[in-house]
């Protein structure tokens, strides 16, 4: 962050010792450390919150993409169900038509009737 070396820190410490005095310098160092710790904690929490928001946005984007992919699939499923239902209705209607045209077909298909006829 800052390009401060050992000699720069020594000069800052010496100036602080001369300005503040030896009695209040430890309390000043403690207070400065406390403020730096709070600042770092605040920056860390902000970073964490930003990361969390970015992940939430990414997940929302992925969910939207999946919904776009599922829409055509759902329409294909609905079309297939409709075709199957129509096929079943047609097969049932043809079966009913065949039974009405040939009543002996019902007797031949029912084994109990064919046994009693014997």
Secondary structure, DSSP 8 states (H G I E B T S, - for coil): -----HHHHHHHHHHHHHHH-HHHHHHHHHHHHHHHHHHHHHHHHHHHHHHHHHHHHHHHHHHHHHHHHHHHHHHHHHHHHHHHHHHHHHHHHHHHHHHHH-THHHHHH-HHHHHHH-
